[in-house]
Amino acid sequence: MLLAEVAQATQRLADAGVPSPRNDAEELAAFVHGVKRGELHLVKDADFDARYWEVTARREAREPLQHITGRAYFRYLELQVGPGVFVPRPETESVVGWAIDAVRAMDVVEPLIVDLCTGSGAIALALAQEVPRSRVHAVELSEDALRWTRKNVEGSRVDLRQGDALEAFPELDGQVDLVVSNPPYIPLTEWEYVAPEARDHDPELALFSGEDGLHLIRGIERTAHRLLRPGGVVVVEHADTQGGQVPWIFTEERGWADAADHPDLNNRPRFATARKAMP
């Protein structure tokens, strides 16, 4: 059994400041030995693979777990990720959960959904999977990210395009039921406070957005208003420190109703929603 090795790796990762040392030590052991995490007890001492210490050292240096294993889990999906693409975070799962509930409540037979700044494709793919008759369109600007996105959406119903989120899908103007986005939202002034896994490994394009972090969200507000039908809904993720600010971007004067903020699973403000006002 790998218990002693996993315990030792856990301690090393904890000493390095890794936020979830036990989880990561077990995930790395499962990855190296080609088993599921719940099957580690089946690996015999004689079958221990010394590469485990190589990958532990990489994680110790704060290389993202998902870059080492090449996979990220998001809701019911297993995604391929690596350098050049933003690694999806658990916080975003609550954004998707709210979006799914909102679409189902619309009672539209084939809801039309647009994911702006799709990154790995996590949000778009989750919606396509969990809202079976939805028509999902996604856009991503970065060619480096798209290398991964294309792998993930292959064989799915997601229509993936390369381009600027603020100019995307003009042919869908006024028709979309739901616009969803996890855009970059970290203020440039916060660079030094970002976790090393994100700061040193996630693409800057996916992290930072102007002095206050809200530059792209302001643009998404206009794009969402252009794309949505009256009564359609927008869902935008933001930093937990921006909870009081983002709903104020979606004002009645700009054609919105019911702007509100919502907490994530840790009860921190995580995403804002608004409904396009009826004419």
C-alpha positions in Angstrom: 0.0 0.0 0.0 1.1 3.6 -0.7 0.0 4.9 2.7 3.5 5.8 3.9 4.5 7.5 0.7 1.3 9.4 0.4 1.6 10.6 4.1 5.2 11.8 3.4 4.1 13.6 0.2 1.2 15.2 2.1 3.6 16.6 4.6 5.9 18.0 1.9 3.1 19.6 0.1 1.7 21.1 3.3 5.1 22.5 4.2 5.2 24.1 0.7 1.9 25.9 1.4 -0.2 23.8 -1.0 -3.9 24.5 0.0 -5.1 20.8 -0.2 -2.0 18.7 0.4 -3.7 15.3 1.2 -6.0 15.6 -1.8 -3.2 16.4 -4.1 -0.8 13.8 -2.8 -3.5 11.1 -3.4 -4.4 12.5 -6.9 -0.7 12.4 -7.9 -0.3 8.8 -6.5 -3.4 7.7 -8.5 -2.1 9.5 -11.6 1.3 7.9 -11.5 0.0 4.4 -10.7 -2.8 4.5 -13.2 -5.6 3.9 -10.8 -8.6 5.8 -9.4 -8.0 7.7 -6.1 -10.3 5.2 -4.3 -8.2 2.3 -5.6 -4.8 3.4 -4.1 -5.1 0.6 -1.5 -4.9 -1.9 -4.3 -1.3 -0.8 -5.3 1.2 -3.3 -3.8 4.5 -2.0 -2.2 6.4 -3.8 -5.0 4.6 -1.8 -7.6 5.5 1.6 -6.2 6.6 3.9 -9.0 9.5 6.3 -8.1 8.1 8.9 -10.5 5.7 9.8 -7.7 8.5 11.8 -6.1 9.1 13.7 -9.4 5.5 14.8 -9.6 5.4 15.6 -5.9 8.4 17.9 -6.4 6.6 19.7 -9.2 3.5 20.2 -7.1 5.8 21.3 -4.2 7.0 24.0 -6.5 3.3 25.1 -6.9 2.9 23.8 -10.5 -0.9 23.3 -10.7 -2.0 19.7 -10.0 -4.1 19.8 -13.2 -1.0 20.7 -15.3 0.8 17.7 -13.9 -2.0 15.2 -14.5 -3.3 16.9 -17.7 -6.9 16.7 -16.4 -9.4 18.8 -14.5 -12.7 17.8 -13.1 -15.7 20.1 -13.4 -19.2 19.0 -12.4 -19.7 15.7 -14.4 -16.8 16.4 -16.8 -13.2 15.4 -17.1 -11.4 18.0 -19.1 -7.9 18.1 -20.7 -5.9 21.1 -19.5 -2.3 22.3 -19.5 -0.1 25.4 -20.1 -1.9 28.1 -22.0 -5.5 27.5 -20.7 -7.2 28.6 -17.5 -7.8 25.7 -15.1 -11.5 25.6 -14.2 -12.1 26.2 -10.4 -14.7 24.6 -8.1 -16.3 28.0 -7.4 -17.5 28.2 -11.0 -19.6 25.1 -10.5 -22.1 27.1 -8.6 -22.3 29.6 -11.5 -23.2 26.8 -13.8 -25.7 25.3 -11.3 -27.6 28.7 -11.2 -27.5 29.0 -15.0 -29.0 25.5 -15.5 -31.8 26.3 -13.0 -32.5 29.6 -14.8 -32.7 27.9 -18.2 -34.9 25.2 -17.0 -37.2 27.7 -15.4 -37.6 29.5 -18.8 -39.5 26.5 -20.2 -37.9 27.0 -23.6 -37.8 23.8 -25.7 -34.3 24.4 -27.2 -32.6 27.1 -25.2 -30.0 29.2 -27.0 -26.9 29.7 -24.8 -23.7 31.7 -25.3 -20.5 31.2 -23.2 -18.2 34.2 -23.5 -14.4 33.7 -22.7 -14.9 29.9 -22.6 -11.3 28.9 -21.8 -11.2 25.1 -21.5 -14.9 24.9 -22.5 -15.9 23.8 -19.0 -19.0 26.0 -18.7 -20.2 25.4 -22.3 -19.8 21.7 -22.1 -21.5 21.4 -18.7 -24.5 23.3 -20.0 -24.6 21.2 -23.2 -24.5 18.0 -21.1 -26.9 19.0 -18.4 -29.5 20.9 -20.6 -29.9 18.2 -23.2 -31.7 20.1 -25.9 -29.8 23.3 -25.5 -27.9 25.0 -28.4 -24.6 26.1 -27.0 -22.2 28.5 -28.6 -18.8 29.4 -27.1 -16.0 31.9 -28.0 -12.4 32.1 -26.9 -9.7 34.6 -28.1 -6.5 32.8 -27.2 -5.0 30.4 -29.6 -3.0 28.8 -26.8 -6.2 28.1 -24.9 -8.1 26.9 -28.0 -5.6 24.0 -28.4 -7.1 22.6 -25.3 -10.7 23.8 -25.9 -10.9 22.0 -29.3 -9.8 18.7 -27.7 -12.5 19.1 -25.0 -15.4 20.0 -27.3 -14.6 17.4 -29.9 -17.7 15.2 -30.4 -19.9 17.5 -28.3 -22.8 19.8 -29.5 -20.8 23.0 -28.6 -20.2 25.4 -31.5 -16.8 26.8 -30.7 -15.4 29.9 -32.4 -12.2 31.9 -32.0 -12.7 35.6 -31.5 -13.2 38.6 -29.3 -16.0 38.0 -26.8 -17.2 41.5 -27.2 -17.9 41.2 -30.9 -19.0 37.5 -31.0 -22.0 36.0 -32.6 -23.7 39.1 -34.3 -25.9 36.6 -36.1 -27.5 35.7 -32.7 -28.3 39.3 -31.7 -31.6 39.5 -29.8 -32.2 35.7 -29.8 -30.2 34.3 -26.9 -31.9 32.9 -23.8 -28.7 32.8 -21.6 -25.3 34.5 -21.7 -22.8 33.1 -19.2 -19.2 34.1 -18.7 -16.3 33.5 -16.3 -14.1 36.5 -17.6 -10.8 37.8 -16.3 -11.6 39.9 -13.3 -8.5 40.4 -11.2 -7.3 44.0 -10.8 -3.7 44.5 -12.1 -2.9 46.0 -8.7 -3.6 42.6 -7.1 -0.9 40.7 -9.0 1.3 39.9 -6.0 -1.6 38.5 -4.0 -2.6 35.9 -6.6 -1.9 32.3 -5.7 1.3 31.0 -7.4 -0.6 28.3 -9.2 -2.6 30.9 -11.0 -0.1 33.8 -11.2 2.7 31.7 -12.6 0.8 29.2 -14.7 -2.6 30.5 -15.8 -2.5 32.8 -18.8 -2.5 36.5 -17.9 -5.3 37.0 -20.5 -7.6 34.9 -18.4 -6.8 36.6 -15.1 -6.4 40.3 -15.3 -8.8 43.0 -16.5 -7.7 46.7 -15.9 -7.0 48.6 -12.8 -10.2 47.6 -11.0 -10.7 44.2 -12.6 -14.0 45.1 -14.1 -12.9 46.3 -17.5 -14.1 43.2 -19.4 -17.2 42.7 -17.3 -18.3 46.2 -18.5 -17.9 45.1 -22.1 -19.7 41.8 -21.4 -22.6 43.8 -20.1 -23.1 45.5 -23.5 -22.4 42.3 -25.4 -25.0 40.4 -23.3 -27.6 43.1 -23.8 -27.0 42.9 -27.6 -27.3 39.1 -27.7 -30.2 38.4 -25.3 -33.8 38.4 -26.2 -36.1 40.5 -23.8 -36.4 38.4 -20.7 -33.1 36.6 -21.3 -30.6 36.2 -18.5 -26.9 37.0 -18.1 -24.7 35.3 -15.5 -21.1 36.6 -14.8 -18.6 35.3 -12.4 -16.5 37.8 -10.4 -14.0 38.0 -7.5 -15.4 37.6 -4.0 -14.2 41.2 -3.3 -16.3 42.6 -6.1 -19.7 41.5 -4.8 -21.0 45.0 -4.2 -19.8 46.4 -7.5 -20.8 44.1 -10.4 -24.6 44.2 -10.1 -24.4 48.0 -10.4 -23.0 47.6 -13.9 -26.3 46.0 -14.9 -28.5 49.0 -14.3 -32.1 49.7 -15.2 -30.9 52.7 -17.3 -28.9 50.3 -19.4 -31.9 48.0 -20.0 -31.7 45.5 -17.2 -33.9 44.2 -14.4 -33.5 42.1 -11.3 -29.7 42.6 -11.0 -28.4 40.6 -8.1 -25.4 38.9 -6.5 -25.1 35.3 -5.5 -22.7 33.4 -3.1 -20.6 30.4 -4.0 -20.4 27.2 -1.9 -18.2 29.0 0.6 -20.8 31.7 1.0 -18.7 34.4 -0.7 -20.1 36.7 -3.3 -19.2 34.9 -6.6 -21.4 35.8 -9.5 -23.9 38.4 -10.6 -27.1 37.9 -12.7 -29.5 40.2 -14.5 -32.5 39.9 -16.8 -32.8 41.9 -20.0 -35.8 44.2 -19.5 -38.9 43.9 -21.6 -39.3 46.8 -24.1 
